Amino acid sequence: MVTLLLDSSRLEVVLSGAEKAMAFRKRNIEIERDTIDRVQLVDDAWTWLRGIPQPGTHLRGIVAMGTWRSAAADDFVIARRHRKGVVIDLVGHPEFQRVLLTTRHGLELVKALRLDVQGEPTDVIDIVADAPSSS
């Protein structure tokens, strides 16, 4: 499962060694916060795939990882099975128009993006856990 790190200026999708290999990628995905247009929580990330993997790994219904190219856009995908996930629509990102991830931490990501985060990049789970509750 990917780790989502956030600071005041960017979101970093930290990939494991296996995820990098299956996505044919050497680096993590870095997203400037001002390029994030919309974040949607989805029940089945698999249904949001569009295009074909170029480069990427695709085992139908099991795993989809890498860059998905379509006539409309390039998406970065890390999807496992038919699990809940998050779709991040981007505007002005140099590589991708959308990032699609299966994660149990989509709600934490949405909450963390609403907060003013300072300091070193921190896991979105920890950001939300440390945030003062709005009572």
C-alpha positions in Angstrom: 0.0 0.0 0.0 1.3 3.5 -0.9 2.2 6.0 1.8 0.8 9.5 1.4 3.1 12.3 2.7 2.0 15.9 2.9 3.6 19.2 3.7 2.6 22.8 3.1 3.5 22.7 -0.6 3.1 19.1 -1.9 1.7 15.6 -1.6 4.1 12.8 -2.2 2.9 9.3 -3.1 5.6 7.1 -1.7 5.9 3.8 -3.6 7.4 0.5 -2.3 10.1 -1.2 -4.3 7.6 -3.6 -5.7 5.2 -0.8 -6.7 8.0 1.0 -8.4 9.0 -2.1 -10.4 5.4 -2.9 -11.4 4.7 0.8 -12.3 8.0 1.0 -14.3 9.0 4.0 -12.2 12.2 5.0 -10.4 10.8 7.8 -8.3 7.8 8.5 -6.1 5.0 10.7 -7.4 5.2 14.3 -6.3 2.2 16.5 -6.6 2.3 20.2 -5.9 -0.7 21.1 -3.8 -1.8 23.9 -6.1 -2.2 21.4 -8.9 -4.8 19.4 -7.0 -8.2 20.3 -8.5 -10.4 17.7 -6.8 -10.2 14.6 -4.6 -12.9 12.0 -4.8 -13.4 9.0 -2.6 -14.5 6.0 -4.6 -15.9 2.6 -3.6 -14.1 0.7 -6.4 -10.9 2.3 -7.8 -10.8 -0.2 -10.6 -13.9 1.3 -12.3 -12.0 4.6 -12.7 -9.3 3.1 -15.0 -9.1 4.7 -18.4 -6.8 4.0 -21.3 -4.0 1.4 -21.4 -0.9 0.9 -19.4 2.1 2.5 -21.1 4.3 1.6 -19.2 2.7 -0.3 -16.5 1.5 -3.7 -15.2 -2.1 -4.9 -15.7 -3.5 -8.2 -14.4 -7.3 -7.8 -15.0 -9.1 -7.4 -11.7 -6.0 -8.0 -9.6 -3.5 -5.2 -10.1 -3.0 -2.1 -12.2 0.1 -0.1 -11.7 1.9 2.6 -13.8 1.0 5.2 -16.3 -2.4 4.8 -18.1 -2.6 6.6 -21.4 -5.8 7.5 -23.0 -6.7 10.0 -25.8 -7.7 12.5 -23.2 -5.0 12.2 -20.5 -2.2 10.4 -18.7 -3.1 9.0 -15.3 -0.9 7.4 -12.7 -2.5 4.3 -11.2 -1.8 2.0 -8.2 -4.9 -0.2 -8.0 -5.3 -3.5 -6.3 -8.4 -5.7 -6.7 -11.8 -4.0 -6.4 -11.0 -1.9 -3.3 -11.9 1.6 -2.1 -9.7 4.3 -3.2 -9.1 7.9 -4.1 -9.1 9.8 -7.4 -7.0 13.0 -7.5 -7.8 15.3 -10.4 -4.8 17.5 -11.3 -4.5 20.7 -13.3 -1.1 21.9 -14.5 0.8 18.9 -13.3 3.8 18.2 -15.6 3.2 14.5 -16.0 -0.4 13.5 -15.1 -4.0 14.7 -15.3 -5.1 12.3 -12.6 -3.8 10.0 -9.9 -5.8 6.9 -9.0 -4.9 4.9 -5.8 -6.4 2.1 -3.8 -6.0 3.1 -0.2 -7.8 2.8 3.1 -6.7 6.3 3.9 -8.6 8.4 1.4 -10.7 10.1 4.0 -7.5 11.0 6.0 -6.1 12.5 2.8 -9.1 14.6 2.2 -9.1 15.9 5.8 -5.3 16.5 5.7 -5.5 18.5 2.5 -7.9 20.9 4.3 -5.4 21.6 7.0 -2.5 24.1 7.1 0.4 21.7 7.3 3.9 23.0 8.3 7.3 21.3 8.7 8.6 18.1 7.2 6.4 15.9 5.0 4.2 13.8 7.3 2.0 10.8 6.7 -1.6 11.9 6.2 -2.7 9.5 8.9 -0.5 11.2 11.5 -1.6 14.7 10.4 -5.3 13.9 10.9 -4.6 12.1 14.2 -2.6 15.1 15.5 -5.1 17.8 14.3 -7.2 19.5 16.9 -10.8 18.3 16.8 -13.3 20.9 15.7 -15.9 20.7 18.4 
